[in-house]
Amino acid sequence: MTRLHELHDEQGQSPWLDNLRRDWLNSGDLVRWVERGVRGITSNPTIFQKAMSSSDAYDADLARLVGAGSSVVDAYWAMVADDIQGALEVLAPIHESSGGRDGFVSVEVAPALAHDTAGTVAAARELTSQITAPNLMVKIPATAEGLPAITTMIAEGHSINVTLIFGLERYEEVIDAYLAGLEAHEGDLSGIHSVASFFVSRVDTEVDARLEKIGTDDALDLRGKAAVAQAQAAYTLFTERFSGSRWDALVARGANVQRPLWASTSTKNPDYPDTLYVDSLIGPDTVNTLPDATLEAFEDHGTVARTVDADPAGAQRALDRLRDVGVDMADVAAVLEREGVASFAASFDDLIAALTTAASGSGR
């Protein structure tokens, strides 16, 4: 039994892999990841940008699709759908054996739609009609415009991965969007699943820069503490909101909790332990989606123990101290949301440009 198996079997946390590459599908590496304990896959525009730009595995498909009259953008989505479909087949046994709780593969709507509610709904519907597997999760960003799209898709019975959550206020709005969608859905709710992707390491990157600018001893002492404290506070919020009379009424109709998913869990600062954002956020009814290097690190020297709610008062004290030294966590979240949307959009645009060059015969 690997540490990844122990993470799930002993602590109730599902380890997902935050990467997808066609060569893994072709070589059987993805199957081996699942055998080691991976229980889901997440993807995003940056992941596909790296996969398609650094490999010739897509060249034949690109030439065939464009040669048949597809635009480069349509060819991109067709190749993405093929990769997602292959991963869905690999994860299908996990989905079945877990009763639909795990085994999901996530694909994100186009990043240009992050502030377009109607466009997001249309794109999400298109993805669910094109890829019909029950273990598909469509990723929708937790922007203000994304929230009503989340409610709509949940109400229609689709499983949704809500991405780019950077702060507690927006996370609470995401929970409300999910609950409203469940309440609007007619009939049994047991087939609807959702995760709320709460980004972690980028919070420390932004907050640490602010703390260093403040420069006091109290501020500098808080470096590396904001991300874990905020995620642990998010878990407290999760336990509070998925209880009580409103939630009980939905449970009676078969509803599943919207599990917190810890995203961006590779350590950006080399001074911090490489498993910091795994070891510190372990607990039941959660998911951690890890890049392959972080999975390898956790397998080698991670610690399997319940930590996410070991000291909720301590997490709140850390957030209070951050406020007291002058760090506005709501502003941190707003900045990171803008940067996250822009980063994914840039990755998408760069990839389309590279594919256009490749399709024209000019090489990569």
Backbone torsions as a table, in degrees:
resi	resn	phi	psi	omega
1	MET	NA	131.1	-179.6
2	THR	-87.3	169.4	175.2
3	ARG	-61.8	-31.7	178.9
4	LEU	-66.5	-39.6	174.9
5	HIS	-63.3	-42.5	-179.9
6	GLU	-63.4	-38.3	179.3
7	LEU	-55.1	-42.8	-179.6
8	HIS	-79.9	-50.6	-171.2
9	ASP	-70.7	-33.8	-176.4
10	GLU	-97.7	-29.8	-172.8
11	GLN	-118.1	-5.3	176.0
12	GLY	74.4	17.2	176.7
13	GLN	-105.5	137.4	-178.5
14	SER	-99.2	117.8	175.2
15	PRO	-82.4	122.9	175.4
16	TRP	-111.6	158.2	-179.5
17	LEU	-100.9	123.3	-178.3
18	ASP	-93.9	63.7	178.1
19	ASN	-174.1	152.6	176.3
20	LEU	-155.2	127.0	-179.7
21	ARG	-136.9	141.9	-178.2
22	ARG	-63.0	-36.4	-178.9
23	ASP	-64.9	-27.5	174.1
24	TRP	-66.5	-37.2	177.7
25	LEU	-66.4	-43.1	-176.2
26	ASN	-73.0	-32.7	-174.8
27	SER	-89.2	-14.1	-175.0
28	GLY	90.1	1.7	-179.9
29	ASP	-62.0	-35.7	179.8
30	LEU	-65.9	-38.6	175.3
31	VAL	-59.5	-41.6	-179.6
32	ARG	-67.6	-35.1	175.0
33	TRP	-60.2	-42.5	179.8
34	VAL	-65.1	-40.6	178.0
35	GLU	-61.8	-29.5	-180.0
36	ARG	-81.0	-10.1	174.9
37	GLY	126.3	-1.7	176.4
38	VAL	-66.0	135.6	-173.7
39	ARG	-121.9	8.8	178.7
40	GLY	-175.3	167.6	-179.5
41	ILE	-132.9	136.7	170.6
42	THR	-120.0	147.7	177.3
43	SER	-136.8	164.6	175.4
44	ASN	-156.3	173.6	-177.6
45	PRO	-58.8	-34.5	179.2
46	THR	-66.9	-39.6	178.1
47	ILE	-62.0	-44.9	179.3
48	PHE	-70.3	-32.6	176.7
49	GLN	-61.2	-44.6	179.3
50	LYS	-67.1	-41.6	-177.7
51	ALA	-64.9	-45.8	-174.6
52	MET	-79.6	-29.0	-177.4
53	SER	-82.2	-22.2	-174.1
54	SER	-106.4	9.6	-175.3
55	SER	-141.8	150.3	174.1
56	ASP	-94.3	9.9	-176.2
57	ALA	-66.6	-18.2	-176.7
58	TYR	-102.9	-5.4	-171.2
59	ASP	-61.0	-44.5	-177.6
60	ALA	-64.9	-42.0	178.6
61	ASP	-64.3	-42.4	179.8
62	LEU	-60.4	-46.6	-179.9
63	ALA	-63.6	-40.2	179.8
64	ARG	-65.4	-46.0	-176.5
65	LEU	-67.6	-46.3	179.6
66	VAL	-67.8	-37.4	177.4
67	GLY	-63.2	-27.2	179.4
68	ALA	-87.5	1.6	175.2
69	GLY	108.4	0.4	178.9
70	SER	-73.3	146.6	169.7
71	SER	-71.6	164.0	179.0
72	VAL	-62.6	-39.5	179.2
73	VAL	-63.8	-44.6	178.3
74	ASP	-64.4	-37.6	177.9
75	ALA	-63.8	-40.5	176.8
76	TYR	-56.8	-50.2	-177.3
77	TRP	-65.5	-33.4	176.8
78	ALA	-65.6	-40.0	179.0
79	MET	-70.2	-38.5	174.7
80	VAL	-59.9	-45.8	-179.3
81	ALA	-60.4	-38.1	178.6
82	ASP	-64.3	-44.6	179.3
83	ASP	-64.7	-43.9	179.6
84	ILE	-62.9	-42.5	179.7
85	GLN	-61.4	-42.4	177.8
86	GLY	-62.4	-41.8	178.8
87	ALA	-67.5	-37.5	178.2
88	LEU	-59.4	-39.4	179.8
89	GLU	-67.1	-39.3	179.0
90	VAL	-65.5	-39.0	-176.9
91	LEU	-86.1	-7.8	-176.6
92	ALA	-55.6	-42.2	178.8
93	PRO	-61.9	-34.7	176.5
94	ILE	-66.2	-41.6	179.5
95	HIS	-60.4	-43.3	-178.5
96	GLU	-69.5	-46.2	-175.5
97	SER	-69.8	-24.0	179.9
98	SER	-91.6	5.1	-178.7
99	GLY	68.1	29.1	178.5
100	GLY	87.4	4.9	-176.8
101	ARG	-80.9	-37.0	-178.6
102	ASP	-126.3	-169.0	-178.9
103	GLY	81.9	17.5	-178.4
104	PHE	-85.3	150.8	170.7
105	VAL	-123.4	128.5	-174.8
106	SER	-104.5	136.8	174.4
107	VAL	-130.3	138.5	-171.4
108	GLU	-99.1	142.4	172.5
109	VAL	-64.4	162.5	-178.5
110	ALA	-56.4	133.1	-176.1
111	PRO	-63.3	-22.7	178.6
112	ALA	-65.6	-13.4	-177.3
113	LEU	-93.1	6.0	-172.9
114	ALA	-57.6	-26.4	-179.4
115	HIS	-117.0	27.7	-177.4
116	ASP	-130.2	97.5	-176.1
117	THR	-61.8	-52.4	-177.5
118	ALA	-63.0	-40.9	179.3
119	GLY	-64.9	-37.6	178.1
120	THR	-65.0	-44.7	178.8
121	VAL	-61.0	-45.1	-179.5
122	ALA	-62.5	-43.2	-179.6
123	ALA	-67.0	-40.8	179.0
124	ALA	-64.4	-41.1	176.9
125	ARG	-62.6	-40.2	179.4
126	GLU	-62.6	-42.7	179.0
127	LEU	-63.8	-42.1	-179.2
128	THR	-71.5	-22.5	176.1
129	SER	-84.7	-30.0	-179.8
130	GLN	-79.0	-37.1	-178.8
131	ILE	-118.4	103.6	-166.9
132	THR	-98.7	8.5	-178.3
133	ALA	-65.7	143.0	-178.8
134	PRO	-68.4	-16.3	-179.2
135	ASN	-100.1	21.1	172.6
136	LEU	-83.3	136.4	169.5
137	MET	-120.5	125.6	175.1
138	VAL	-89.6	132.1	179.3
139	LYS	-91.8	128.1	176.7
140	ILE	-125.4	129.6	-178.4
141	PRO	-69.9	148.8	-177.0
142	ALA	-87.0	43.3	172.3
143	THR	-76.1	168.4	177.5
144	ALA	-58.3	-36.9	179.5
145	GLU	-77.7	-22.2	179.3
146	GLY	-76.4	-26.8	-175.7
147	LEU	-57.8	-49.8	178.8
148	PRO	-66.0	-28.4	176.1
149	ALA	-66.8	-37.9	176.7
150	ILE	-61.7	-47.8	178.9
151	THR	-58.7	-44.1	-179.0
152	THR	-62.0	-46.8	-177.1
153	MET	-68.5	-37.6	175.5
154	ILE	-64.9	-42.2	179.5
155	ALA	-61.5	-30.0	178.1
156	GLU	-82.7	-3.0	173.5
157	GLY	95.7	15.7	-178.2
158	HIS	-95.1	151.7	175.9
159	SER	-89.3	131.0	-170.5
160	ILE	-128.8	135.5	170.6
161	ASN	-101.1	111.2	179.7
162	VAL	-87.1	118.4	-171.2
163	THR	-113.0	171.0	177.4
164	LEU	59.6	48.0	171.9
165	ILE	-96.5	124.8	-175.5
166	PHE	-123.2	-5.6	-176.4
167	GLY	-149.4	162.7	-174.4
168	LEU	-70.0	-37.3	-179.2
169	GLU	-63.8	-45.6	179.0
170	ARG	-67.8	-35.3	178.0
171	TYR	-60.1	-41.5	178.4
172	GLU	-63.7	-36.2	176.1
173	GLU	-66.1	-34.9	177.0
174	VAL	-64.6	-43.7	177.2
175	ILE	-59.4	-45.0	178.6
176	ASP	-60.5	-40.5	179.1
177	ALA	-63.0	-40.0	178.4
178	TYR	-66.6	-47.7	-179.5
179	LEU	-61.8	-41.0	178.7
180	ALA	-63.7	-37.9	177.4
181	GLY	-65.1	-42.4	177.3
182	LEU	-62.1	-42.9	-178.5
183	GLU	-65.3	-29.2	-179.0
184	ALA	-84.2	-14.3	-179.3
185	HIS	-77.9	134.6	178.9
186	GLU	-89.2	129.8	174.8
187	GLY	95.9	-159.7	-174.1
188	ASP	-64.0	138.8	-177.2
189	LEU	-105.4	0.4	-169.3
190	SER	-68.0	-20.8	-179.0
191	GLY	-88.9	-0.1	-178.2
192	ILE	-99.8	126.5	179.4
193	HIS	-128.3	153.6	178.9
194	SER	-154.6	149.7	170.5
195	VAL	-127.2	149.8	177.8
196	ALA	-110.9	106.7	-172.9
197	SER	-82.5	101.9	-177.6
198	PHE	-95.9	113.4	-175.4
199	PHE	-78.1	142.3	-168.6
200	VAL	-116.5	-68.4	-168.5
201	SER	-61.0	-33.7	-179.3
202	ARG	-63.1	-26.9	177.7
203	VAL	-63.6	-46.1	178.4
204	ASP	-63.9	-38.2	179.3
205	THR	-58.4	-46.6	-179.3
206	GLU	-71.8	-45.5	-176.9
207	VAL	-67.9	-41.9	-179.8
208	ASP	-59.0	-39.0	178.3
209	ALA	-62.9	-39.1	178.4
210	ARG	-68.9	-39.5	179.3
211	LEU	-64.6	-39.9	178.9
212	GLU	-67.3	-32.6	176.9
213	LYS	-68.8	-38.2	176.9
214	ILE	-64.7	-48.4	167.4
215	GLY	80.9	-3.8	178.5
216	THR	-74.6	163.0	178.5
217	ASP	-60.3	-42.0	-179.9
218	ASP	-62.5	-40.6	179.6
219	ALA	-67.1	-47.6	-177.7
220	LEU	-63.8	-29.5	178.8
221	ASP	-67.7	-16.8	-177.8
222	LEU	-93.5	-0.5	179.6
223	ARG	-60.8	136.0	178.8
224	GLY	79.7	9.1	-176.3
225	LYS	-113.8	-17.8	-173.1
226	ALA	-67.9	-45.6	-172.6
227	ALA	-63.7	-47.7	-179.7
228	VAL	-66.5	-42.9	179.8
229	ALA	-60.2	-43.4	-178.6
230	GLN	-68.5	-39.8	178.2
231	ALA	-65.1	-39.7	177.8
232	GLN	-66.2	-36.2	174.9
233	ALA	-66.2	-34.4	176.4
234	ALA	-64.0	-37.4	178.2
235	TYR	-65.6	-38.6	175.4
236	THR	-61.1	-43.9	177.5
237	LEU	-61.2	-41.0	177.0
238	PHE	-57.3	-48.3	-178.1
239	THR	-66.1	-32.6	179.4
240	GLU	-72.1	-43.0	-174.2
241	ARG	-77.3	-29.1	178.2
242	PHE	-95.8	56.8	175.2
243	SER	-160.7	168.2	178.9
244	GLY	93.4	-179.9	-169.7
245	SER	-66.0	-38.9	-179.7
246	ARG	-62.9	-45.1	179.9
247	TRP	-70.0	-39.0	179.5
248	ASP	-58.9	-37.5	178.4
249	ALA	-64.0	-35.2	178.6
250	LEU	-76.0	-37.5	176.9
251	VAL	-59.2	-37.4	178.8
252	ALA	-62.1	-21.8	177.1
253	ARG	-97.9	7.3	175.3
254	GLY	97.4	11.9	-173.3
255	ALA	-65.8	146.3	173.8
256	ASN	-104.2	144.3	176.0
257	VAL	-63.4	151.7	171.4
258	GLN	-87.7	102.8	-173.4
259	ARG	-71.2	137.7	169.2
260	PRO	-64.9	135.0	176.3
261	LEU	-118.4	120.4	179.4
262	TRP	-83.2	116.6	-178.5
263	ALA	-115.0	167.3	-177.3
264	SER	54.5	57.4	-173.2
265	THR	-106.6	10.4	168.4
266	SER	-80.9	144.2	-177.1
267	THR	-81.8	121.4	-178.3
268	LYS	-83.5	-30.0	-179.2
269	ASN	-94.0	117.2	-177.3
270	PRO	-64.8	-13.2	177.3
271	ASP	-77.6	-13.5	-179.3
272	TYR	-96.8	149.8	177.4
273	PRO	-56.3	142.0	-174.8
274	ASP	-72.8	-10.0	175.5
275	THR	-113.3	18.1	-176.5
276	LEU	-53.0	-45.6	-172.9
277	TYR	-87.8	7.4	169.2
278	VAL	-106.6	-54.8	-176.5
279	ASP	-58.0	-32.0	-173.0
280	SER	-89.0	-4.6	-171.8
281	LEU	-132.0	39.7	-178.5
282	ILE	-96.2	129.9	178.2
283	GLY	-178.9	167.4	-175.8
284	PRO	-67.8	153.6	177.4
285	ASP	61.0	34.8	176.5
286	THR	-129.6	163.6	174.5
287	VAL	-127.7	144.2	169.3
288	ASN	-125.9	118.9	178.4
289	THR	-100.2	120.6	-169.3
290	LEU	-120.0	138.2	168.6
291	PRO	-60.5	157.1	-174.4
292	ASP	-60.0	-36.0	179.3
293	ALA	-64.5	-37.1	178.9
294	THR	-72.3	-36.5	174.6
295	LEU	-60.0	-44.5	179.4
296	GLU	-62.2	-41.7	179.9
297	ALA	-63.8	-43.4	-179.8
298	PHE	-65.9	-40.0	177.6
299	GLU	-60.2	-34.2	-176.0
300	ASP	-80.0	-43.4	-172.5
301	HIS	-148.1	19.7	176.1
302	GLY	-72.3	163.7	-179.9
303	THR	-114.3	122.3	-179.9
304	VAL	-93.7	102.2	179.4
305	ALA	-161.4	147.3	179.3
306	ARG	-70.9	120.2	-175.1
307	THR	-130.9	-22.5	-168.6
308	VAL	-62.2	-28.7	179.4
309	ASP	-124.2	27.2	-178.8
310	ALA	-69.2	-31.1	-177.3
311	ASP	-148.8	70.3	-179.2
312	PRO	-61.9	-33.9	178.0
313	ALA	-65.1	-38.1	177.8
314	GLY	-65.3	-38.9	176.8
315	ALA	-61.9	-42.8	179.5
316	GLN	-67.0	-36.8	177.1
317	ARG	-61.8	-40.1	178.2
318	ALA	-63.1	-41.7	177.9
319	LEU	-65.7	-38.7	177.7
320	ASP	-63.9	-41.3	179.3
321	ARG	-65.0	-39.3	177.9
322	LEU	-61.4	-42.3	176.6
323	ARG	-62.0	-43.4	-175.3
324	ASP	-66.0	-30.8	179.4
325	VAL	-86.8	-4.1	173.6
326	GLY	109.8	13.7	177.3
327	VAL	-92.6	120.2	179.0
328	ASP	-93.5	101.0	-174.9
329	MET	-67.0	-28.7	176.3
330	ALA	-66.3	-39.2	176.8
331	ASP	-68.7	-38.5	175.0
332	VAL	-55.5	-47.2	-179.0
333	ALA	-62.2	-41.8	-179.4
334	ALA	-63.9	-43.5	179.0
335	VAL	-63.0	-45.8	-177.4
336	LEU	-67.2	-33.9	176.4
337	GLU	-63.7	-47.2	178.5
338	ARG	-59.7	-44.4	-179.6
339	GLU	-66.4	-38.4	179.9
340	GLY	-64.5	-45.6	177.8
341	VAL	-61.8	-44.7	-178.9
342	ALA	-65.3	-38.0	-179.4
343	SER	-64.5	-45.7	179.1
344	PHE	-65.9	-38.0	178.5
345	ALA	-64.5	-40.7	179.1
346	ALA	-65.5	-41.2	177.6
347	SER	-60.8	-43.0	179.6
348	PHE	-63.3	-47.0	-179.0
349	ASP	-63.5	-41.7	178.7
350	ASP	-62.8	-40.0	-179.4
351	LEU	-67.2	-44.5	179.7
352	ILE	-61.3	-38.5	176.9
353	ALA	-63.8	-42.7	179.6
354	ALA	-66.9	-40.1	178.3
355	LEU	-66.7	-36.6	178.3
356	THR	-63.1	-42.3	177.1
357	THR	-62.8	-44.7	179.8
358	ALA	-63.5	-40.2	-178.5
359	ALA	-68.0	-26.1	179.9
360	SER	-80.1	-4.6	179.7
361	GLY	87.5	9.0	-177.9
362	SER	-89.0	1.4	-178.7
363	GLY	83.6	179.8	-179.0
364	ARG	-84.9	NA	NA
